[in-house]
Amino acid sequence: MTNIFYKPTHNLSQRRVECNPGVNFSIFLQMHSLKQFLLIFVLLCSTAAAAQKVDSIYVDLYTDSLKKGTYNYININGKLSNGRYIPLDTTAIIFSSSDGKFSGNSLWLDPGFNKEKVVIKAVLKSNPSQYKEFTMYIKKKPDDENLKTIDELTNGSKPGSKRPGRRRN
């Protein structure tokens, strides 16, 4: 049986195998078309990925007020062109505020801060015309509330009340 890719020479003492140039050229054309297909495929995929740009941004706060002496997380969501929502961080948003200092998405307010409110601005880096500016008020009540313990929750007793214990003789 003769191999279609290689044809042996008539002189067996040389043991040299010659290539069929027509078959090699055919393989070259197949590889060339595969490379073209892969290039087009990668370009289409990157175009589809780039098409998912943030159309608009929304503020989604976890609280109604900011605490002094702690980091307050500011959650900004982006609506993509396909309708999905994703959380955005400082890679996509520029944060600024009238007071305090941002570290990532978190705004730090000094414990001695004495103003009533803070104005926060979130600007989309890829499209600065897309921004949200909003006012957050500062929490006025102190954080001295005692939370119930597990025993108080399961037994139904009130916080701070003493349960009667066993008397020992």
C-alpha positions in Angstrom: 0.0 0.0 0.0 1.3 3.4 -0.9 1.3 6.3 1.5 -0.4 9.3 -0.1 1.8 11.8 1.8 5.2 10.3 1.0 6.5 8.4 -1.9 9.7 6.4 -1.5 12.5 6.7 -4.0 13.3 3.8 -6.2 16.8 3.4 -4.8 16.3 1.5 -1.5 19.9 1.8 -0.5 19.5 5.6 0.1 16.4 5.1 2.4 15.3 8.6 1.6 11.6 9.5 1.5 10.5 12.4 -0.7 7.5 14.5 0.0 4.6 15.0 -2.4 4.6 18.8 -2.9 0.9 18.8 -3.8 -0.1 17.3 -0.5 2.1 19.7 1.5 0.6 22.6 -0.3 -2.9 21.3 0.5 -2.0 21.0 4.2 -0.6 24.5 4.1 -3.9 25.8 2.7 -5.9 24.0 5.4 -3.8 25.5 8.2 -3.9 28.9 6.6 -7.7 28.8 6.5 -7.8 27.5 10.1 -5.6 30.5 11.1 -8.0 32.9 9.4 -11.0 31.2 11.0 -9.4 31.6 14.5 -8.5 35.2 13.9 -12.0 36.0 12.8 -13.4 34.1 15.8 -11.2 36.0 18.3 -12.1 39.3 16.7 -15.8 38.6 16.9 -15.5 37.4 20.5 -13.6 40.6 21.5 -16.2 42.7 19.7 -19.0 41.0 21.6 -17.2 41.5 24.9 -16.5 45.2 24.2 -20.1 45.7 23.3 -21.1 45.1 26.9 -20.5 48.6 28.1 -22.0 50.3 31.1 -25.0 52.3 29.9 -26.0 53.9 33.2 -25.1 53.8 36.9 -27.3 53.5 40.0 -26.7 54.1 43.7 -27.7 51.1 45.9 -27.0 52.0 49.5 -27.2 49.5 52.3 -28.1 52.1 54.9 -29.8 55.4 55.2 -27.0 57.2 57.1 -23.3 57.2 57.5 -21.4 56.3 60.7 -18.5 58.3 62.1 -15.3 56.5 62.8 -15.8 53.7 60.4 -15.7 52.8 56.7 -19.1 53.2 55.0 -19.4 51.1 51.8 -20.9 53.0 48.9 -22.5 50.5 46.4 -22.7 51.6 42.8 -24.3 49.3 40.2 -23.9 49.6 36.4 -26.5 48.6 33.9 -24.9 46.9 30.9 -26.1 47.3 27.3 -27.6 43.7 27.5 -29.8 44.7 30.5 -27.7 43.0 33.2 -26.6 44.8 36.4 -23.1 44.5 37.8 -21.5 46.1 40.9 -18.8 48.7 40.0 -15.7 49.5 41.9 -12.9 52.0 41.5 -11.7 50.4 38.3 -14.9 51.8 36.7 -15.9 54.6 39.1 -14.3 57.8 40.4 -15.5 58.6 43.9 -15.4 62.0 45.5 -17.1 63.6 48.5 -17.5 66.9 50.3 -15.9 65.4 53.4 -14.2 62.3 54.5 -11.7 60.1 52.5 -12.4 57.3 50.1 -10.5 54.0 50.2 -11.9 52.0 47.3 -15.7 52.1 47.5 -15.6 52.9 51.2 -15.9 56.4 52.7 -14.1 57.0 56.0 -15.5 59.7 58.3 -13.4 60.8 61.2 -14.9 60.1 64.7 -14.8 63.8 65.4 -16.8 64.7 62.3 -19.4 67.3 63.3 -21.4 68.1 60.1 -24.9 66.9 59.4 -24.4 65.5 55.9 -21.9 64.5 53.2 -22.4 65.0 49.4 -21.0 62.0 47.5 -20.3 61.9 43.7 -19.7 58.8 41.6 -18.5 59.3 38.0 -18.2 56.6 35.4 -14.6 56.6 34.1 -15.5 55.4 30.6 -18.2 58.1 30.2 -17.9 61.0 32.6 -21.3 62.4 31.6 -22.7 59.4 33.5 -22.5 60.3 37.2 -24.6 60.2 40.3 -24.5 62.9 43.1 -26.4 62.3 46.3 -26.5 63.4 49.9 -26.0 61.1 52.9 -26.8 62.2 56.4 -24.7 61.3 59.4 -26.0 59.0 62.1 -26.8 60.9 65.2 -27.7 58.2 67.7 -24.7 56.6 69.5 -23.9 53.0 68.9 -24.3 51.9 72.5 -27.2 49.5 71.8 -26.7 46.1 73.4 -27.7 43.3 71.1 -29.4 40.2 72.4 -27.2 37.1 73.0 -28.1 33.7 71.6 -29.5 32.6 75.0 -31.7 35.7 75.2 -33.0 35.1 71.6 -33.7 31.4 72.2 -35.1 31.7 75.7 -37.0 34.9 75.1 -35.5 36.8 78.0 -34.9 40.6 77.8 -31.4 42.0 77.4 -29.8 42.9 80.7 -32.3 41.0 82.8 -30.9 38.4 85.1 -32.2 34.9 85.0 -32.9 33.3 88.3 -30.2 30.8 89.1 -30.1 27.8 91.3 -29.7 28.3 94.9 -27.0 26.3 96.5 -27.2 25.3 100.2 
